[in-house]
Amino acid sequence: MRDTTAPDDRAPRHCCACGRETSAAVPVSAIDRVSGPPVLVYACPDDAPHLIPRPTPGELIRRRA
Ligand SMILES: [Zn+2]
């Protein structure tokens, strides 16, 4: 079994938001599959900040506690 948590970061990926191919893709989410390991969804550095869910104020408070 391959370790899906260590993808090949050097491989160019297509941004899921703008469709551009980027070698600096950032994984923004993972799609669970029944028949195999989760598929990571990538975005370019420009789009990634808009796609990564930010913690809510409530979550921040809980993490500090
Ligand atoms: Zn993009």
PDB file of the backbone (N, CA, C, O) and the ligand in Angstrom, with CONECT records:
HET     ZN  A 101       1
ATOM      1  N   MET A   1       0.837  -1.211   0.000  1.00  0.00           N
ATOM      2  CA  MET A   1       0.000   0.000   0.000  1.00  0.00           C
ATOM      3  C   MET A   1       0.868   1.255   0.000  1.00  0.00           C
ATOM      4  O   MET A   1       1.826   1.364   0.765  1.00  0.00           O
ATOM      5  N   ARG A   2       0.522   2.180  -0.854  1.00  0.00           N
ATOM      6  CA  ARG A   2       1.272   3.433  -0.875  1.00  0.00           C
ATOM      7  C   ARG A   2       0.718   4.388   0.164  1.00  0.00           C
ATOM      8  O   ARG A   2      -0.475   4.383   0.466  1.00  0.00           O
ATOM      9  N   ASP A   3       1.590   5.190   0.693  1.00  0.00           N
ATOM     10  CA  ASP A   3       1.185   6.172   1.706  1.00  0.00           C
ATOM     11  C   ASP A   3       0.571   7.379   1.003  1.00  0.00           C
ATOM     12  O   ASP A   3       1.280   8.171   0.383  1.00  0.00           O
ATOM     13  N   THR A   4      -0.748   7.515   1.101  1.00  0.00           N
ATOM     14  CA  THR A   4      -1.410   8.600   0.390  1.00  0.00           C
ATOM     15  C   THR A   4      -1.200   9.945   1.060  1.00  0.00           C
ATOM     16  O   THR A   4      -1.558  10.979   0.496  1.00  0.00           O
ATOM     17  N   THR A   5      -0.628   9.946   2.250  1.00  0.00           N
ATOM     18  CA  THR A   5      -0.385  11.227   2.913  1.00  0.00           C
ATOM     19  C   THR A   5       0.902  11.866   2.409  1.00  0.00           C
ATOM     20  O   THR A   5       1.221  12.994   2.788  1.00  0.00           O
ATOM     21  N   ALA A   6       1.644  11.161   1.561  1.00  0.00           N
ATOM     22  CA  ALA A   6       2.895  11.710   1.044  1.00  0.00           C
ATOM     23  C   ALA A   6       2.877  11.691  -0.479  1.00  0.00           C
ATOM     24  O   ALA A   6       3.587  10.905  -1.105  1.00  0.00           O
ATOM     25  N   PRO A   7       2.060  12.559  -1.072  1.00  0.00           N
ATOM     26  CA  PRO A   7       1.997  12.608  -2.538  1.00  0.00           C
ATOM     27  C   PRO A   7       3.269  13.201  -3.122  1.00  0.00           C
ATOM     28  O   PRO A   7       4.051  13.850  -2.427  1.00  0.00           O
ATOM     29  N   ASP A   8       3.456  12.965  -4.407  1.00  0.00           N
ATOM     30  CA  ASP A   8       4.616  13.524  -5.083  1.00  0.00           C
ATOM     31  C   ASP A   8       4.410  15.015  -5.301  1.00  0.00           C
ATOM     32  O   ASP A   8       3.688  15.426  -6.209  1.00  0.00           O
ATOM     33  N   ASP A   9       5.045  15.813  -4.466  1.00  0.00           N
ATOM     34  CA  ASP A   9       4.817  17.254  -4.516  1.00  0.00           C
ATOM     35  C   ASP A   9       5.407  17.904  -5.771  1.00  0.00           C
ATOM     36  O   ASP A   9       5.061  19.035  -6.113  1.00  0.00           O
ATOM     37  N   ARG A  10       6.287  17.189  -6.441  1.00  0.00           N
ATOM     38  CA  ARG A  10       6.931  17.810  -7.601  1.00  0.00           C
ATOM     39  C   ARG A  10       6.088  17.676  -8.857  1.00  0.00           C
ATOM     40  O   ARG A  10       6.328  18.368  -9.847  1.00  0.00           O
ATOM     41  N   ALA A  11       5.109  16.793  -8.821  1.00  0.00           N
ATOM     42  CA  ALA A  11       4.284  16.606 -10.007  1.00  0.00           C
ATOM     43  C   ALA A  11       3.350  17.794 -10.183  1.00  0.00           C
ATOM     44  O   ALA A  11       2.704  18.224  -9.227  1.00  0.00           O
ATOM     45  N   PRO A  12       3.277  18.324 -11.396  1.00  0.00           N
ATOM     46  CA  PRO A  12       2.350  19.439 -11.641  1.00  0.00           C
ATOM     47  C   PRO A  12       0.914  18.991 -11.417  1.00  0.00           C
ATOM     48  O   PRO A  12       0.539  17.871 -11.764  1.00  0.00           O
ATOM     49  N   ARG A  13       0.126  19.869 -10.840  1.00  0.00           N
ATOM     50  CA  ARG A  13      -1.288  19.569 -10.577  1.00  0.00           C
ATOM     51  C   ARG A  13      -2.144  20.649 -11.206  1.00  0.00           C
ATOM     52  O   ARG A  13      -1.705  21.780 -11.412  1.00  0.00           O
ATOM     53  N   HIS A  14      -3.364  20.276 -11.500  1.00  0.00           N
ATOM     54  CA  HIS A  14      -4.298  21.262 -12.011  1.00  0.00           C
ATOM     55  C   HIS A  14      -5.060  21.878 -10.853  1.00  0.00           C
ATOM     56  O   HIS A  14      -5.572  21.175  -9.982  1.00  0.00           O
ATOM     57  N   CYS A  15      -5.127  23.197 -10.857  1.00  0.00           N
ATOM     58  CA  CYS A  15      -5.880  23.896  -9.834  1.00  0.00           C
ATOM     59  C   CYS A  15      -7.365  23.587 -10.007  1.00  0.00           C
ATOM     60  O   CYS A  15      -7.898  23.656 -11.114  1.00  0.00           O
ATOM     61  N   CYS A  16      -8.032  23.244  -8.890  1.00  0.00           N
ATOM     62  CA  CYS A  16      -9.447  22.886  -8.985  1.00  0.00           C
ATOM     63  C   CYS A  16     -10.309  24.126  -9.170  1.00  0.00           C
ATOM     64  O   CYS A  16     -11.486  24.009  -9.510  1.00  0.00           O
ATOM     65  N   ALA A  17      -9.746  25.311  -8.953  1.00  0.00           N
ATOM     66  CA  ALA A  17     -10.538  26.536  -9.065  1.00  0.00           C
ATOM     67  C   ALA A  17     -10.398  27.177 -10.435  1.00  0.00           C
ATOM     68  O   ALA A  17     -11.403  27.508 -11.065  1.00  0.00           O
ATOM     69  N   CYS A  18      -9.169  27.359 -10.909  1.00  0.00           N
ATOM     70  CA  CYS A  18      -8.970  28.074 -12.173  1.00  0.00           C
ATOM     71  C   CYS A  18      -8.507  27.151 -13.290  1.00  0.00           C
ATOM     72  O   CYS A  18      -8.491  27.554 -14.453  1.00  0.00           O
ATOM     73  N   GLY A  19      -8.127  25.909 -12.956  1.00  0.00           N
ATOM     74  CA  GLY A  19      -7.763  24.956 -13.990  1.00  0.00           C
ATOM     75  C   GLY A  19      -6.336  25.069 -14.485  1.00  0.00           C
ATOM     76  O   GLY A  19      -5.903  24.285 -15.329  1.00  0.00           O
ATOM     77  N   ARG A  20      -5.602  26.042 -13.963  1.00  0.00           N
ATOM     78  CA  ARG A  20      -4.213  26.181 -14.389  1.00  0.00           C
ATOM     79  C   ARG A  20      -3.382  25.037 -13.832  1.00  0.00           C
ATOM     80  O   ARG A  20      -3.688  24.485 -12.775  1.00  0.00           O
ATOM     81  N   GLU A  21      -2.315  24.685 -14.567  1.00  0.00           N
ATOM     82  CA  GLU A  21      -1.399  23.682 -14.069  1.00  0.00           C
ATOM     83  C   GLU A  21      -0.312  24.392 -13.291  1.00  0.00           C
ATOM     84  O   GLU A  21       0.274  25.363 -13.771  1.00  0.00           O
ATOM     85  N   THR A  22      -0.043  23.909 -12.094  1.00  0.00           N
ATOM     86  CA  THR A  22       0.960  24.555 -11.264  1.00  0.00           C
ATOM     87  C   THR A  22       1.816  23.521 -10.575  1.00  0.00           C
ATOM     88  O   THR A  22       1.325  22.476 -10.148  1.00  0.00           O
ATOM     89  N   SER A  23       3.111  23.818 -10.467  1.00  0.00           N
ATOM     90  CA  SER A  23       4.014  22.898  -9.784  1.00  0.00           C
ATOM     91  C   SER A  23       4.080  23.217  -8.298  1.00  0.00           C
ATOM     92  O   SER A  23       4.764  22.533  -7.537  1.00  0.00           O
ATOM     93  N   ALA A  24       3.364  24.260  -7.891  1.00  0.00           N
ATOM     94  CA  ALA A  24       3.338  24.651  -6.486  1.00  0.00           C
ATOM     95  C   ALA A  24       1.941  24.459  -5.909  1.00  0.00           C
ATOM     96  O   ALA A  24       1.489  25.232  -5.065  1.00  0.00           O
ATOM     97  N   ALA A  25       1.270  23.419  -6.378  1.00  0.00           N
ATOM     98  CA  ALA A  25      -0.107  23.191  -5.955  1.00  0.00           C
ATOM     99  C   ALA A  25      -0.192  22.926  -4.462  1.00  0.00           C
ATOM    100  O   ALA A  25       0.697  22.321  -3.862  1.00  0.00           O
ATOM    101  N   VAL A  26      -1.273  23.390  -3.889  1.00  0.00           N
ATOM    102  CA  VAL A  26      -1.505  23.205  -2.458  1.00  0.00           C
ATOM    103  C   VAL A  26      -2.727  22.311  -2.296  1.00  0.00           C
ATOM    104  O   VAL A  26      -3.784  22.614  -2.850  1.00  0.00           O
ATOM    105  N   PRO A  27      -2.607  21.218  -1.551  1.00  0.00           N
ATOM    106  CA  PRO A  27      -3.796  20.388  -1.326  1.00  0.00           C
ATOM    107  C   PRO A  27      -4.797  21.130  -0.460  1.00  0.00           C
ATOM    108  O   PRO A  27      -4.455  21.591   0.629  1.00  0.00           O
ATOM    109  N   VAL A  28      -6.029  21.249  -0.934  1.00  0.00           N
ATOM    110  CA  VAL A  28      -7.034  22.013  -0.211  1.00  0.00           C
ATOM    111  C   VAL A  28      -8.118  21.121   0.376  1.00  0.00           C
ATOM    112  O   VAL A  28      -8.816  21.522   1.307  1.00  0.00           O
ATOM    113  N   SER A  29      -8.262  19.921  -0.159  1.00  0.00           N
ATOM    114  CA  SER A  29      -9.233  19.006   0.426  1.00  0.00           C
ATOM    115  C   SER A  29      -8.989  17.612  -0.119  1.00  0.00           C
ATOM    116  O   SER A  29      -8.189  17.425  -1.035  1.00  0.00           O
ATOM    117  N   ALA A  30      -9.671  16.653   0.437  1.00  0.00           N
ATOM    118  CA  ALA A  30      -9.539  15.274  -0.004  1.00  0.00           C
ATOM    119  C   ALA A  30     -10.925  14.683  -0.201  1.00  0.00           C
ATOM    120  O   ALA A  30     -11.826  14.880   0.614  1.00  0.00           O
ATOM    121  N   ILE A  31     -11.074  13.959  -1.293  1.00  0.00           N
ATOM    122  CA  ILE A  31     -12.356  13.314  -1.580  1.00  0.00           C
ATOM    123  C   ILE A  31     -12.241  11.848  -1.196  1.00  0.00           C
ATOM    124  O   ILE A  31     -11.417  11.119  -1.748  1.00  0.00           O
ATOM    125  N   ASP A  32     -13.058  11.421  -0.259  1.00  0.00           N
ATOM    126  CA  ASP A  32     -13.035  10.020   0.161  1.00  0.00           C
ATOM    127  C   ASP A  32     -13.645   9.142  -0.915  1.00  0.00           C
ATOM    128  O   ASP A  32     -14.671   9.477  -1.508  1.00  0.00           O
ATOM    129  N   ARG A  33     -13.001   8.021  -1.154  1.00  0.00           N
ATOM    130  CA  ARG A  33     -13.530   7.066  -2.120  1.00  0.00           C
ATOM    131  C   ARG A  33     -13.789   5.746  -1.422  1.00  0.00           C
ATOM    132  O   ARG A  33     -13.093   5.383  -0.473  1.00  0.00           O
ATOM    133  N   VAL A  34     -14.784   5.043  -1.894  1.00  0.00           N
ATOM    134  CA  VAL A  34     -15.092   3.744  -1.300  1.00  0.00           C
ATOM    135  C   VAL A  34     -14.068   2.718  -1.730  1.00  0.00           C
ATOM    136  O   VAL A  34     -13.697   1.837  -0.955  1.00  0.00           O
ATOM    137  N   SER A  35     -13.605   2.833  -2.985  1.00  0.00           N
ATOM    138  CA  SER A  35     -12.795   1.778  -3.581  1.00  0.00           C
ATOM    139  C   SER A  35     -11.300   2.026  -3.478  1.00  0.00           C
ATOM    140  O   SER A  35     -10.512   1.262  -4.036  1.00  0.00           O
ATOM    141  N   GLY A  36     -10.893   3.074  -2.778  1.00  0.00           N
ATOM    142  CA  GLY A  36      -9.461   3.327  -2.716  1.00  0.00           C
ATOM    143  C   GLY A  36      -9.147   4.457  -1.769  1.00  0.00           C
ATOM    144  O   GLY A  36     -10.015   4.932  -1.037  1.00  0.00           O
ATOM    145  N   PRO A  37      -7.898   4.886  -1.787  1.00  0.00           N
ATOM    146  CA  PRO A  37      -7.481   5.975  -0.902  1.00  0.00           C
ATOM    147  C   PRO A  37      -8.124   7.294  -1.324  1.00  0.00           C
ATOM    148  O   PRO A  37      -8.559   7.435  -2.467  1.00  0.00           O
ATOM    149  N   PRO A  38      -8.185   8.252  -0.414  1.00  0.00           N
ATOM    150  CA  PRO A  38      -8.782   9.551  -0.754  1.00  0.00           C
ATOM    151  C   PRO A  38      -8.009  10.245  -1.862  1.00  0.00           C
ATOM    152  O   PRO A  38      -6.787  10.127  -1.953  1.00  0.00           O
ATOM    153  N   VAL A  39      -8.735  10.970  -2.699  1.00  0.00           N
ATOM    154  CA  VAL A  39      -8.110  11.737  -3.767  1.00  0.00           C
ATOM    155  C   VAL A  39      -7.935  13.165  -3.288  1.00  0.00           C
ATOM    156  O   VAL A  39      -8.897  13.820  -2.887  1.00  0.00           O
ATOM    157  N   LEU A  40      -6.697  13.642  -3.333  1.00  0.00           N
ATOM    158  CA  LEU A  40      -6.448  15.010  -2.898  1.00  0.00           C
ATOM    159  C   LEU A  40      -6.846  15.992  -3.992  1.00  0.00           C
ATOM    160  O   LEU A  40      -6.629  15.749  -5.179  1.00  0.00           O
ATOM    161  N   VAL A  41      -7.426  17.098  -3.570  1.00  0.00           N
ATOM    162  CA  VAL A  41      -7.806  18.162  -4.501  1.00  0.00           C
ATOM    163  C   VAL A  41      -6.806  19.301  -4.319  1.00  0.00           C
ATOM    164  O   VAL A  41      -6.548  19.749  -3.201  1.00  0.00           O
ATOM    165  N   TYR A  42      -6.252  19.757  -5.432  1.00  0.00           N
ATOM    166  CA  TYR A  42      -5.206  20.777  -5.365  1.00  0.00           C
ATOM    167  C   TYR A  42      -5.684  22.112  -5.920  1.00  0.00           C
ATOM    168  O   TYR A  42      -6.592  22.177  -6.749  1.00  0.00           O
ATOM    169  N   ALA A  43      -5.049  23.169  -5.439  1.00  0.00           N
ATOM    170  CA  ALA A  43      -5.303  24.499  -5.974  1.00  0.00           C
ATOM    171  C   ALA A  43      -3.966  25.211  -6.110  1.00  0.00           C
ATOM    172  O   ALA A  43      -3.003  24.886  -5.416  1.00  0.00           O
ATOM    173  N   CYS A  44      -3.918  26.192  -7.018  1.00  0.00           N
ATOM    174  CA  CYS A  44      -2.701  26.965  -7.177  1.00  0.00           C
ATOM    175  C   CYS A  44      -2.555  27.903  -5.969  1.00  0.00           C
ATOM    176  O   CYS A  44      -3.531  28.159  -5.263  1.00  0.00           O
ATOM    177  N   PRO A  45      -1.357  28.408  -5.736  1.00  0.00           N
ATOM    178  CA  PRO A  45      -1.137  29.270  -4.561  1.00  0.00           C
ATOM    179  C   PRO A  45      -2.057  30.488  -4.531  1.00  0.00           C
ATOM    180  O   PRO A  45      -2.366  31.009  -3.459  1.00  0.00           O
ATOM    181  N   ASP A  46      -2.498  30.946  -5.715  1.00  0.00           N
ATOM    182  CA  ASP A  46      -3.387  32.106  -5.758  1.00  0.00           C
ATOM    183  C   ASP A  46      -4.772  31.771  -5.219  1.00  0.00           C
ATOM    184  O   ASP A  46      -5.402  32.591  -4.550  1.00  0.00           O
ATOM    185  N   ASP A  47      -5.240  30.564  -5.514  1.00  0.00           N
ATOM    186  CA  ASP A  47      -6.602  30.204  -5.148  1.00  0.00           C
ATOM    187  C   ASP A  47      -6.680  29.488  -3.802  1.00  0.00           C
ATOM    188  O   ASP A  47      -7.719  29.513  -3.142  1.00  0.00           O
ATOM    189  N   ALA A  48      -5.598  28.857  -3.401  1.00  0.00           N
ATOM    190  CA  ALA A  48      -5.626  28.047  -2.184  1.00  0.00           C
ATOM    191  C   ALA A  48      -6.132  28.803  -0.955  1.00  0.00           C
ATOM    192  O   ALA A  48      -6.927  28.252  -0.193  1.00  0.00           O
ATOM    193  N   PRO A  49      -5.691  30.063  -0.738  1.00  0.00           N
ATOM    194  CA  PRO A  49      -6.172  30.762   0.477  1.00  0.00           C
ATOM    195  C   PRO A  49      -7.680  30.930   0.496  1.00  0.00           C
ATOM    196  O   PRO A  49      -8.275  31.038   1.569  1.00  0.00           O
ATOM    197  N   HIS A  50      -8.312  30.955  -0.679  1.00  0.00           N
ATOM    198  CA  HIS A  50      -9.762  31.133  -0.730  1.00  0.00           C
ATOM    199  C   HIS A  50     -10.498  29.817  -0.551  1.00  0.00           C
ATOM    200  O   HIS A  50     -11.695  29.800  -0.266  1.00  0.00           O
ATOM    201  N   LEU A  51      -9.777  28.713  -0.719  1.00  0.00           N
ATOM    202  CA  LEU A  51     -10.434  27.406  -0.709  1.00  0.00           C
ATOM    203  C   LEU A  51     -10.240  26.657   0.603  1.00  0.00           C
ATOM    204  O   LEU A  51     -11.068  25.830   0.985  1.00  0.00           O
ATOM    205  N   ILE A  52      -9.151  26.950   1.282  1.00  0.00           N
ATOM    206  CA  ILE A  52      -8.904  26.255   2.545  1.00  0.00           C
ATOM    207  C   ILE A  52      -9.844  26.819   3.598  1.00  0.00           C
ATOM    208  O   ILE A  52      -9.828  28.019   3.873  1.00  0.00           O
ATOM    209  N   PRO A  53     -10.662  25.955   4.188  1.00  0.00           N
ATOM    210  CA  PRO A  53     -11.591  26.447   5.200  1.00  0.00           C
ATOM    211  C   PRO A  53     -10.850  26.995   6.412  1.00  0.00           C
ATOM    212  O   PRO A  53      -9.950  26.354   6.955  1.00  0.00           O
ATOM    213  N   ARG A  54     -11.240  28.160   6.810  1.00  0.00           N
ATOM    214  CA  ARG A  54     -10.598  28.758   7.977  1.00  0.00           C
ATOM    215  C   ARG A  54     -11.355  28.368   9.237  1.00  0.00           C
ATOM    216  O   ARG A  54     -12.573  28.196   9.203  1.00  0.00           O
ATOM    217  N   PRO A  55     -10.648  28.230  10.337  1.00  0.00           N
ATOM    218  CA  PRO A  55     -11.335  27.889  11.585  1.00  0.00           C
ATOM    219  C   PRO A  55     -12.272  29.003  12.006  1.00  0.00           C
ATOM    220  O   PRO A  55     -11.963  30.183  11.840  1.00  0.00           O
ATOM    221  N   THR A  56     -13.395  28.633  12.541  1.00  0.00           N
ATOM    222  CA  THR A  56     -14.329  29.631  13.048  1.00  0.00           C
ATOM    223  C   THR A  56     -13.819  30.157  14.381  1.00  0.00           C
ATOM    224  O   THR A  56     -12.998  29.501  15.021  1.00  0.00           O
ATOM    225  N   PRO A  57     -14.284  31.324  14.816  1.00  0.00           N
ATOM    226  CA  PRO A  57     -13.851  31.847  16.124  1.00  0.00           C
ATOM    227  C   PRO A  57     -14.064  30.827  17.238  1.00  0.00           C
ATOM    228  O   PRO A  57     -13.246  30.725  18.152  1.00  0.00           O
ATOM    229  N   GLY A  58     -15.143  30.082  17.166  1.00  0.00           N
ATOM    230  CA  GLY A  58     -15.415  29.077  18.191  1.00  0.00           C
ATOM    231  C   GLY A  58     -14.347  28.003  18.228  1.00  0.00           C
ATOM    232  O   GLY A  58     -13.949  27.551  19.302  1.00  0.00           O
ATOM    233  N   GLU A  59     -13.882  27.593  17.049  1.00  0.00           N
ATOM    234  CA  GLU A  59     -12.850  26.558  16.996  1.00  0.00           C
ATOM    235  C   GLU A  59     -11.537  27.082  17.550  1.00  0.00           C
ATOM    236  O   GLU A  59     -10.806  26.346  18.212  1.00  0.00           O
ATOM    237  N   LEU A  60     -11.230  28.348  17.286  1.00  0.00           N
ATOM    238  CA  LEU A  60      -9.992  28.918  17.808  1.00  0.00           C
ATOM    239  C   LEU A  60     -10.001  28.925  19.321  1.00  0.00           C
ATOM    240  O   LEU A  60      -8.993  28.635  19.966  1.00  0.00           O
ATOM    241  N   ILE A  61     -11.147  29.259  19.876  1.00  0.00           N
ATOM    242  CA  ILE A  61     -11.233  29.299  21.346  1.00  0.00           C
ATOM    243  C   ILE A  61     -11.041  27.904  21.916  1.00  0.00           C
ATOM    244  O   ILE A  61     -10.364  27.725  22.929  1.00  0.00           O
ATOM    245  N   ARG A  62     -11.645  26.907  21.253  1.00  0.00           N
ATOM    246  CA  ARG A  62     -11.516  25.553  21.773  1.00  0.00           C
ATOM    247  C   ARG A  62     -10.068  25.055  21.670  1.00  0.00           C
ATOM    248  O   ARG A  62      -9.599  24.324  22.542  1.00  0.00           O
ATOM    249  N   ARG A  63      -9.361  25.452  20.600  1.00  0.00           N
ATOM    250  CA  ARG A  63      -7.986  24.982  20.450  1.00  0.00           C
ATOM    251  C   ARG A  63      -7.081  25.584  21.506  1.00  0.00           C
ATOM    252  O   ARG A  63      -6.126  24.944  21.944  1.00  0.00           O
ATOM    253  N   ARG A  64      -7.373  26.815  21.920  1.00  0.00           N
ATOM    254  CA  ARG A  64      -6.505  27.451  22.920  1.00  0.00           C
ATOM    255  C   ARG A  64      -6.749  26.872  24.298  1.00  0.00           C
ATOM    256  O   ARG A  64      -5.856  26.898  25.145  1.00  0.00           O
ATOM    257  N   ALA A  65      -7.922  26.358  24.535  1.00  0.00           N
ATOM    258  CA  ALA A  65      -8.263  25.887  25.877  1.00  0.00           C
ATOM    259  C   ALA A  65      -7.433  24.655  26.233  1.00  0.00           C
ATOM    260  O   ALA A  65      -7.577  24.109  27.327  1.00  0.00           O
TER     261      ALA A  65
HETATM  262 ZN    ZN A 101      -6.086  28.498  -9.369  1.00  0.00          ZN2+
END
